Amino acid sequence: MPELILFNKPYGVICQFSEHELHRTLKDHIKLPGVYPAGRLDTDSEGLLLLTGDGALQHRIADPRWKLPKTYWVQVEGQIREEQLEALRAGVDLGDFITRPAQVRRIDTPALWPRVPPVRFRKTVPDGWLEIIISEGKNRQVRRMTAKVGLPTLRLVRAAIGPWRLDGLQPGELRRLSVSLEDLPQVQHASRIGKPGPAPAKGNSAPTGGRAGAPPTFRFARKNKP
């Protein structure tokens, strides 16, 4: 079966294997030959990146027609209001395109690794965390979405892509899996996007909590202030 690599991309790492004059690249962390990213993650974003050397699997994951949901934990600046969340859920006009409806909810501060460098935020301005699930992946989409509704992104961590989750991977760590194309989720119907799914069963380590606002965890030893 094809092999899939789950990698927790650190902040500041570029999603390429060729050298870069200013930033670290995947080459500095992944020594496995013949694997390539199935999708991308911005340099200033952190979290789950999938890689594989199998062309069919790479296409199946990266092709937007399959609508694999991507889960992000987003620290935003400002007082979060319900009308802002509703705007994100309804779809945001970003000028060059209108986003599809997203699943959005407020969450408590997740138990994450400290970011290096630390997030710069203003002590006089409140901040909070959102979980945003989208089925698209356009350039800097989540940051543009939150900025459009008046909530600039301070930190962005991708927690899951489809059925694959970080589940305790620290920055720079990877996990190797064997997967079958037949086992992957089928295309999600557009009418379901934006509606909250069922709560995971007790003991499930999925990144979305069982109750609204519950802090997601990856079984990290302690909660670190970002």
N, C-alpha and C positions, 0 to 999 in steps of 0.2 A: 504493500500500500504506500501511497505518497507520504512523505514526511513533511510535517509542518513545524516551524519554529516559532514559539511565542517568546517575544523579547520585550523587556521593560526598557524603553528608550529613555535615557536620561535627558534632562534639560540641556539644550545647547548642542545636541548631536544632530548632524544633518543625515537625512535618509539617503545616503549614497555610499558606495564603497570606494570611490576614487578620492584622492587626497583633496583637502581644502585648506587654503592658506590661513583661514581664521578660526575654523571650528573643527572639533572632532567629528569623525564620521563613523559609520557602521563598521568600517575596517578596524577601528581601534577596539571594538568590543566582540565582534563575531569572526571567528577564525575558520568557520566551516566553508569549504569551497563549493561553488556552484549554486548558492542560494541567493534569492533576490526578494525585495519587499513586494508583498501583495497589497498595494496601496501605499499611502504616505502619511507622515505625521510632521507637522511644522517643527522647525528647529527649536522654537521657544515653547513647545508643548511637550508633555511627558506621557509615558504610559505605553499601552499595548501596541506593538507593531508585529505583524505577521510576515513571515518569510518562508519561501519554499523554493525548491529547485524543479518542481513539477509544473510545467506550463499550463496544463489543464486546470490544476488546482489554483494556481495563481490567477488565472482568468476568472474562475468561478467565484473567487473571493473579491477581486477588485472590480469586476464589472458591475456598474450601478443598476443594471437591469434586474439583478438578483435581490436588490434591496436588503442586504444584510444590515440589521440594526447596529449602530455604533453608540455605545454608552460613554458619556463624558461626565466627569465631575468638575464643576467650574466654580472657582472662587470669583465673585464679582464685587465691584465697588458700588456702594450705594444702598439705600434702604429698599429692599425688595417689596414690590407691591403686587397684589393679585392681578391687576390689569396688565402689568408687564408680563406675567406668566401666561395670561390668556393670549396676549399678542404673539408670544413665541409658539404657543400651542396651535394657533390659527394659521401660522405662516407669515413670514416677514418679507416685505418688499425691500430687497437690497439694491434696487436700481437695475442691475444687469440680469437679475432673476428673482423670482419669488420662491422662498423656501417651502418645502412641503410641511404640513403640520408635524409638530414634534411632541414627544412625551416630555413633560417638564414638571419637576416638583422641587420644593425646597428640601434640603437635607441638613442635618447637623454636620459639624466639621468632621470629615472622614479621618480615620487613622492612617496617615500617610508618612512617608519618609520626609525628612527636611529637604527643601529644595535648595540647590546650590547653583547660583547665588540665591539668597533669601528674597522673598517677594517684598517689593517696596510698596507700602500702602500708607495712607495718611491717617494719623491717629484721630483726627477730628471728623473723619468720614467713616460711616459704618460699612461693613462688608458682610457677605454671607455666601453660602454654597448652594448650588443648584445641581441636580442631576438632569442632564439633557440627553435624550435618545433620538437620533435621527437616522434616516436611511440613505442620506446623501453624503457626499464628501468633497464638496467644492472647496476651493482655496480659502483657507482661514474662515470657513463658514460659521463656526460656532462663535468665534470672536466678533465677527460682523453682526451676527444675530443679537448677541447681548448688548453690543454697543448701540445698535439701532433702537432698542427699547430703553436705553438710558442706564444700562448696567455694564460698564466696561469690565472686561475680563482681566483679572489679576493673575490667575493661575489656571491652567487647563490640563487635566489628566484624563487620558482615555482608559477607561476601566475594562471595556469589553468590546468585542466585535463578534456579532452573532453568538454562537454558543461558547466562544473562547474567552476566558477571563484571566486577569493577572494572577489572582489567587495566591498572594504571598510573594510573588517575584519582586525582588529588590531592584533598584535601578542598575542596569548593566547585566542583569542575570537573564538567562534564557531557559526554556523548557522545550524538549523535543517530543513530538507526538506523531503517531501514525494515524492517518485519517483516510476515510473512504468518501468519494464524491457522493455516493448514494446516501450517506448518512447526514449530509448537509441539509440545512433548512431549505424549504422550497420558497418560491417568490412570495413575499408578503403582500396581501391584497391591500390596495391603496386605502380602502375605507377603514381599515383597522389602524392605520398609522395615526398616532396622536391619542389613541385611547389607551388608558392604563391597562396593563396586563394583570393576570392573577398574581397574588402574592406567592413567592416561592415556598415550597414545603419546608417544614421545620427541619433545621439542620443543613439546608441548602446553602452553599457558599456563594450564591449569585451576588453580584454587586448591588443589586437593588434590594433594599430592606423590605421586611414583611409589613411594616406599618409606615404610613406616610411620615416623612421627616426623620425616620430612624437613620442614625449615622451608618453608612456602609463601612464594612471593614474587610481587610484581606488577611486577618489573623496576624497582624503586626503586633509586636510585643508591647508597644505602648503608643499612645496618641501623641503626635508631635505637632506643635503649632507651626503652620506654614510660614 
